[in-house]
Amino acid sequence: MAVEVRKRKSENAGTLLFRFNRKIKQSGIIREAKRRRFKSREVNRLRVKKSALYSLKRRQEITKAKKHGLEKKDKR
């Protein structure tokens, strides 16, 4: 995933640097480096399942409260 930018004839350093930065951004190297910067722990299946069930239960409680008029409805 090497990016190579060569200096053109009569090109100043600022333009060369601009082209290099643009190539780096387009290649996704910076995004990949930021992603790899810290290693995140894998979440076990039970924890993922519990959080999904909790969010589902919470969403149902909110819709029930909205139906009964206990919570404000969205302005959408």
N, CA, C and O atoms as CSV, one atom per row, in Angstrom:
chain,resi,resn,atom,element,x,y,z
A,1,MET,N,N,0.819,-1.169,0.000
A,1,MET,CA,C,0.000,0.000,0.000
A,1,MET,C,C,0.876,1.250,0.000
A,1,MET,O,O,0.579,2.235,0.677
A,2,ALA,N,N,1.935,1.192,-0.755
A,2,ALA,CA,C,2.856,2.312,-0.820
A,2,ALA,C,C,2.328,3.386,-1.756
A,2,ALA,O,O,1.777,3.084,-2.815
A,3,VAL,N,N,2.500,4.634,-1.361
A,3,VAL,CA,C,2.080,5.768,-2.175
A,3,VAL,C,C,3.337,6.469,-2.632
A,3,VAL,O,O,4.206,6.810,-1.829
A,4,GLU,N,N,3.425,6.681,-3.931
A,4,GLU,CA,C,4.608,7.313,-4.483
A,4,GLU,C,C,4.202,8.541,-5.272
A,4,GLU,O,O,3.322,8.478,-6.130
A,5,VAL,N,N,4.851,9.665,-4.975
A,5,VAL,CA,C,4.594,10.919,-5.683
A,5,VAL,C,C,5.940,11.471,-6.095
A,5,VAL,O,O,6.821,11.684,-5.262
A,6,ARG,N,N,6.093,11.701,-7.395
A,6,ARG,CA,C,7.371,12.237,-7.895
A,6,ARG,C,C,7.224,13.711,-8.246
A,6,ARG,O,O,6.168,14.166,-8.686
A,7,LYS,N,N,8.293,14.428,-8.043
A,7,LYS,CA,C,8.302,15.862,-8.320
A,7,LYS,C,C,8.296,16.095,-9.822
A,7,LYS,O,O,9.090,15.506,-10.556
A,8,ARG,N,N,7.406,16.947,-10.268
A,8,ARG,CA,C,7.337,17.301,-11.684
A,8,ARG,C,C,8.289,18.448,-11.966
A,8,ARG,O,O,8.782,19.099,-11.044
A,9,LYS,N,N,8.544,18.692,-13.236
A,9,LYS,CA,C,9.409,19.816,-13.605
A,9,LYS,C,C,8.730,21.115,-13.201
A,9,LYS,O,O,7.523,21.276,-13.376
A,10,SER,N,N,9.474,21.991,-12.685
A,10,SER,CA,C,9.046,23.323,-12.242
A,10,SER,C,C,7.879,23.262,-11.250
A,10,SER,O,O,6.983,24.105,-11.282
A,11,GLU,N,N,7.901,22.253,-10.368
A,11,GLU,CA,C,6.877,22.155,-9.328
A,11,GLU,C,C,7.510,22.532,-7.999
A,11,GLU,O,O,8.586,22.045,-7.653
A,12,ASN,N,N,6.837,23.400,-7.258
A,12,ASN,CA,C,7.411,23.798,-5.969
A,12,ASN,C,C,7.040,22.784,-4.889
A,12,ASN,O,O,6.220,21.892,-5.105
A,13,ALA,N,N,7.657,22.943,-3.736
A,13,ALA,CA,C,7.485,21.973,-2.653
A,13,ALA,C,C,6.056,21.976,-2.101
A,13,ALA,O,O,5.546,20.934,-1.690
A,14,GLY,N,N,5.420,23.137,-2.094
A,14,GLY,CA,C,4.053,23.220,-1.572
A,14,GLY,C,C,3.066,22.412,-2.397
A,14,GLY,O,O,2.209,21.719,-1.850
A,15,THR,N,N,3.188,22.503,-3.711
A,15,THR,CA,C,2.298,21.749,-4.599
A,15,THR,C,C,2.562,20.254,-4.483
A,15,THR,O,O,1.632,19.448,-4.485
A,16,LEU,N,N,3.829,19.893,-4.384
A,16,LEU,CA,C,4.188,18.486,-4.232
A,16,LEU,C,C,3.615,17.922,-2.934
A,16,LEU,O,O,3.076,16.816,-2.908
A,17,LEU,N,N,3.738,18.688,-1.873
A,17,LEU,CA,C,3.205,18.270,-0.584
A,17,LEU,C,C,1.684,18.142,-0.634
A,17,LEU,O,O,1.128,17.209,-0.054
A,18,PHE,N,N,1.007,19.056,-1.314
A,18,PHE,CA,C,-0.445,19.008,-1.467
A,18,PHE,C,C,-0.862,17.742,-2.213
A,18,PHE,O,O,-1.807,17.068,-1.805
A,19,ARG,N,N,-0.166,17.415,-3.303
A,19,ARG,CA,C,-0.489,16.204,-4.060
A,19,ARG,C,C,-0.256,14.952,-3.228
A,19,ARG,O,O,-1.037,14.002,-3.281
A,20,PHE,N,N,0.837,14.962,-2.452
A,20,PHE,CA,C,1.145,13.821,-1.595
A,20,PHE,C,C,0.054,13.611,-0.549
A,20,PHE,O,O,-0.417,12.491,-0.353
A,21,ASN,N,N,-0.344,14.687,0.119
A,21,ASN,CA,C,-1.394,14.589,1.139
A,21,ASN,C,C,-2.705,14.083,0.547
A,21,ASN,O,O,-3.404,13.276,1.160
A,22,ARG,N,N,-3.027,14.562,-0.641
A,22,ARG,CA,C,-4.265,14.127,-1.289
A,22,ARG,C,C,-4.209,12.638,-1.618
A,22,ARG,O,O,-5.193,11.923,-1.431
A,23,LYS,N,N,-3.058,12.168,-2.109
A,23,LYS,CA,C,-2.904,10.740,-2.414
A,23,LYS,C,C,-3.027,9.886,-1.158
A,23,LYS,O,O,-3.656,8.828,-1.182
A,24,ILE,N,N,-2.432,10.339,-0.069
A,24,ILE,CA,C,-2.492,9.615,1.202
A,24,ILE,C,C,-3.939,9.510,1.677
A,24,ILE,O,O,-4.377,8.439,2.097
A,25,LYS,N,N,-4.683,10.612,1.615
A,25,LYS,CA,C,-6.080,10.600,2.058
A,25,LYS,C,C,-6.925,9.683,1.186
A,25,LYS,O,O,-7.773,8.952,1.698
A,26,GLN,N,N,-6.706,9.713,-0.117
A,26,GLN,CA,C,-7.489,8.892,-1.030
A,26,GLN,C,C,-7.187,7.407,-0.867
A,26,GLN,O,O,-8.064,6.568,-1.070
A,27,SER,N,N,-5.962,7.085,-0.505
A,27,SER,CA,C,-5.593,5.679,-0.368
A,27,SER,C,C,-6.143,5.055,0.917
A,27,SER,O,O,-6.260,3.833,1.006
A,28,GLY,N,N,-6.481,5.879,1.912
A,28,GLY,CA,C,-7.043,5.363,3.158
A,28,GLY,C,C,-5.992,4.947,4.171
A,28,GLY,O,O,-6.315,4.270,5.147
A,29,ILE,N,N,-4.753,5.334,3.963
A,29,ILE,CA,C,-3.676,4.954,4.877
A,29,ILE,C,C,-3.872,5.588,6.251
A,29,ILE,O,O,-3.667,4.930,7.271
A,30,ILE,N,N,-4.262,6.848,6.282
A,30,ILE,CA,C,-4.440,7.539,7.561
A,30,ILE,C,C,-5.570,6.907,8.351
A,30,ILE,O,O,-5.444,6.699,9.558
A,31,ARG,N,N,-6.675,6.600,7.682
A,31,ARG,CA,C,-7.811,5.977,8.359
A,31,ARG,C,C,-7.409,4.620,8.938
A,31,ARG,O,O,-7.784,4.284,10.061
A,32,GLU,N,N,-6.654,3.854,8.175
A,32,GLU,CA,C,-6.213,2.534,8.631
A,32,GLU,C,C,-5.255,2.660,9.812
A,32,GLU,O,O,-5.328,1.870,10.754
A,33,ALA,N,N,-4.358,3.644,9.770
A,33,ALA,CA,C,-3.407,3.842,10.864
A,33,ALA,C,C,-4.131,4.246,12.145
A,33,ALA,O,O,-3.780,3.781,13.229
A,34,LYS,N,N,-5.140,5.107,12.025
A,34,LYS,CA,C,-5.900,5.503,13.204
A,34,LYS,C,C,-6.673,4.322,13.773
A,34,LYS,O,O,-6.816,4.204,14.990
A,35,ARG,N,N,-7.171,3.453,12.909
A,35,ARG,CA,C,-7.905,2.290,13.360
A,35,ARG,C,C,-6.985,1.313,14.087
A,35,ARG,O,O,-7.388,0.701,15.077
A,36,ARG,N,N,-5.773,1.167,13.611
A,36,ARG,CA,C,-4.829,0.220,14.205
A,36,ARG,C,C,-4.086,0.782,15.414
A,36,ARG,O,O,-3.351,0.052,16.079
A,37,ARG,N,N,-4.265,2.050,15.701
A,37,ARG,CA,C,-3.491,2.699,16.755
A,37,ARG,C,C,-3.686,2.015,18.105
A,37,ARG,O,O,-2.722,1.777,18.832
A,38,PHE,N,N,-4.917,1.706,18.432
A,38,PHE,CA,C,-5.205,1.035,19.691
A,38,PHE,C,C,-5.927,-0.262,19.386
A,38,PHE,O,O,-6.843,-0.299,18.564
A,39,LYS,N,N,-5.512,-1.310,20.045
A,39,LYS,CA,C,-6.159,-2.602,19.837
A,39,LYS,C,C,-7.352,-2.686,20.777
A,39,LYS,O,O,-7.211,-2.549,21.992
A,40,SER,N,N,-8.510,-2.910,20.210
A,40,SER,CA,C,-9.695,-3.001,21.050
A,40,SER,C,C,-9.983,-4.463,21.375
A,40,SER,O,O,-9.741,-5.360,20.567
A,41,ARG,N,N,-10.492,-4.671,22.547
A,41,ARG,CA,C,-10.806,-6.029,22.973
A,41,ARG,C,C,-12.060,-6.508,22.267
A,41,ARG,O,O,-12.970,-5.728,21.987
A,42,GLU,N,N,-12.094,-7.799,21.984
A,42,GLU,CA,C,-13.280,-8.370,21.381
A,42,GLU,C,C,-14.346,-8.541,22.466
A,42,GLU,O,O,-14.053,-8.984,23.577
A,43,VAL,N,N,-15.563,-8.189,22.131
A,43,VAL,CA,C,-16.668,-8.318,23.069
A,43,VAL,C,C,-17.250,-9.717,22.913
A,43,VAL,O,O,-17.493,-10.181,21.799
A,44,ASN,N,N,-17.473,-10.386,24.053
A,44,ASN,CA,C,-17.983,-11.748,23.964
A,44,ASN,C,C,-19.462,-11.749,23.556
A,44,ASN,O,O,-20.150,-10.734,23.664
A,45,ARG,N,N,-19.921,-12.881,23.096
A,45,ARG,CA,C,-21.271,-12.993,22.538
A,45,ARG,C,C,-22.351,-12.689,23.569
A,45,ARG,O,O,-23.363,-12.067,23.249
A,46,LEU,N,N,-22.135,-13.129,24.805
A,46,LEU,CA,C,-23.133,-12.917,25.849
A,46,LEU,C,C,-23.350,-11.429,26.099
A,46,LEU,O,O,-24.487,-10.980,26.243
A,47,ARG,N,N,-22.257,-10.663,26.152
A,47,ARG,CA,C,-22.377,-9.232,26.389
A,47,ARG,C,C,-23.091,-8.543,25.231
A,47,ARG,O,O,-23.906,-7.649,25.459
A,48,VAL,N,N,-22.801,-8.945,23.990
A,48,VAL,CA,C,-23.475,-8.379,22.827
A,48,VAL,C,C,-24.958,-8.699,22.877
A,48,VAL,O,O,-25.795,-7.839,22.600
A,49,LYS,N,N,-25.280,-9.920,23.226
A,49,LYS,CA,C,-26.672,-10.360,23.309
A,49,LYS,C,C,-27.420,-9.587,24.394
A,49,LYS,O,O,-28.547,-9.142,24.175
A,50,LYS,N,N,-26.793,-9.424,25.571
A,50,LYS,CA,C,-27.431,-8.701,26.664
A,50,LYS,C,C,-27.694,-7.244,26.291
A,50,LYS,O,O,-28.762,-6.707,26.586
A,51,SER,N,N,-26.723,-6.608,25.646
A,51,SER,CA,C,-26.911,-5.203,25.283
A,51,SER,C,C,-27.991,-5.056,24.213
A,51,SER,O,O,-28.742,-4.080,24.230
A,52,ALA,N,N,-28.080,-6.006,23.287
A,52,ALA,CA,C,-29.122,-5.967,22.264
A,52,ALA,C,C,-30.497,-6.148,22.895
A,52,ALA,O,O,-31.446,-5.456,22.530
A,53,LEU,N,N,-30.604,-7.072,23.836
A,53,LEU,CA,C,-31.878,-7.286,24.516
A,53,LEU,C,C,-32.280,-6.075,25.358
A,53,LEU,O,O,-33.456,-5.714,25.416
A,54,TYR,N,N,-31.302,-5.456,26.005
A,54,TYR,CA,C,-31.582,-4.266,26.806
A,54,TYR,C,C,-32.098,-3.133,25.928
A,54,TYR,O,O,-33.092,-2.490,26.262
A,55,SER,N,N,-31.421,-2.884,24.798
A,55,SER,CA,C,-31.856,-1.788,23.925
A,55,SER,C,C,-33.237,-2.069,23.340
A,55,SER,O,O,-34.041,-1.150,23.183
A,56,LEU,N,N,-33.518,-3.327,23.016
A,56,LEU,CA,C,-34.835,-3.693,22.505
A,56,LEU,C,C,-35.915,-3.460,23.570
A,56,LEU,O,O,-36.980,-2.916,23.276
A,57,LYS,N,N,-35.628,-3.875,24.803
A,57,LYS,CA,C,-36.572,-3.692,25.906
A,57,LYS,C,C,-36.803,-2.207,26.166
A,57,LYS,O,O,-37.941,-1.780,26.364
A,58,ARG,N,N,-35.737,-1.426,26.166
A,58,ARG,CA,C,-35.830,0.022,26.409
A,58,ARG,C,C,-36.649,0.703,25.314
A,58,ARG,O,O,-37.468,1.576,25.602
A,59,ARG,N,N,-36.431,0.306,24.064
A,59,ARG,CA,C,-37.175,0.870,22.943
A,59,ARG,C,C,-38.670,0.571,23.087
A,59,ARG,O,O,-39.507,1.429,22.808
A,60,GLN,N,N,-39.003,-0.655,23.524
A,60,GLN,CA,C,-40.399,-1.023,23.733
A,60,GLN,C,C,-41.017,-0.209,24.869
A,60,GLN,O,O,-42.172,0.206,24.769
A,61,GLU,N,N,-40.265,0.025,25.946
A,61,GLU,CA,C,-40.758,0.830,27.059
A,61,GLU,C,C,-41.043,2.259,26.611
A,61,GLU,O,O,-42.038,2.854,27.025
A,62,ILE,N,N,-40.184,2.803,25.779
A,62,ILE,CA,C,-40.356,4.178,25.301
A,62,ILE,C,C,-41.591,4.284,24.423
A,62,ILE,O,O,-42.367,5.229,24.564
A,63,THR,N,N,-41.786,3.334,23.520
A,63,THR,CA,C,-42.971,3.386,22.660
A,63,THR,C,C,-44.247,3.216,23.479
A,63,THR,O,O,-45.263,3.844,23.182
A,64,LYS,N,N,-44.201,2.374,24.504
A,64,LYS,CA,C,-45.362,2.179,25.377
A,64,LYS,C,C,-45.668,3.468,26.134
A,64,LYS,O,O,-46.831,3.853,26.259
A,65,ALA,N,N,-44.629,4.137,26.640
A,65,ALA,CA,C,-44.811,5.394,27.369
A,65,ALA,C,C,-45.363,6.472,26.442
A,65,ALA,O,O,-46.191,7.280,26.863
A,66,LYS,N,N,-44.921,6.497,25.197
A,66,LYS,CA,C,-45.431,7.482,24.235
A,66,LYS,C,C,-46.909,7.244,23.957
A,66,LYS,O,O,-47.679,8.196,23.831
A,67,LYS,N,N,-47.306,5.981,23.862
A,67,LYS,CA,C,-48.709,5.657,23.605
A,67,LYS,C,C,-49.604,6.115,24.752
A,67,LYS,O,O,-50.736,6.547,24.534
A,68,HIS,N,N,-49.083,6.014,25.979
A,68,HIS,CA,C,-49.856,6.409,27.152
A,68,HIS,C,C,-49.713,7.894,27.467
A,68,HIS,O,O,-50.341,8.392,28.401
A,69,GLY,N,N,-48.898,8.597,26.701
A,69,GLY,CA,C,-48.729,10.023,26.885
A,69,GLY,C,C,-47.817,10.385,28.029
A,69,GLY,O,O,-47.836,11.526,28.491
A,70,LEU,N,N,-47.027,9.458,28.494
A,70,LEU,CA,C,-46.127,9.735,29.615
A,70,LEU,C,C,-44.813,10.346,29.168
A,70,LEU,O,O,-44.099,10.931,29.983
A,71,GLU,N,N,-44.483,10.225,27.900
A,71,GLU,CA,C,-43.226,10.760,27.391
A,71,GLU,C,C,-43.526,11.578,26.142
A,71,GLU,O,O,-44.442,11.263,25.381
A,72,LYS,N,N,-42.748,12.623,25.944
A,72,LYS,CA,C,-42.967,13.486,24.781
A,72,LYS,C,C,-42.714,12.717,23.505
A,72,LYS,O,O,-41.814,11.880,23.443
A,73,LYS,N,N,-43.501,12.999,22.494
A,73,LYS,CA,C,-43.315,12.378,21.197
A,73,LYS,C,C,-42.251,13.129,20.417
A,73,LYS,O,O,-42.002,14.307,20.675
A,74,ASP,N,N,-41.623,12.455,19.466
A,74,ASP,CA,C,-40.602,13.084,18.624
A,74,ASP,C,C,-41.246,14.157,17.755
A,74,ASP,O,O,-42.425,14.067,17.413
A,75,LYS,N,N,-40.476,15.155,17.408
A,75,LYS,CA,C,-40.968,16.233,16.546
A,75,LYS,C,C,-40.781,15.923,15.072
A,75,LYS,O,O,-40.998,16.796,14.231
A,76,ARG,N,N,-40.391,14.720,14.740
A,76,ARG,CA,C,-40.140,14.353,13.351
A,76,ARG,C,C,-41.380,14.430,12.589
A,76,ARG,O,O,-41.385,14.158,11.389
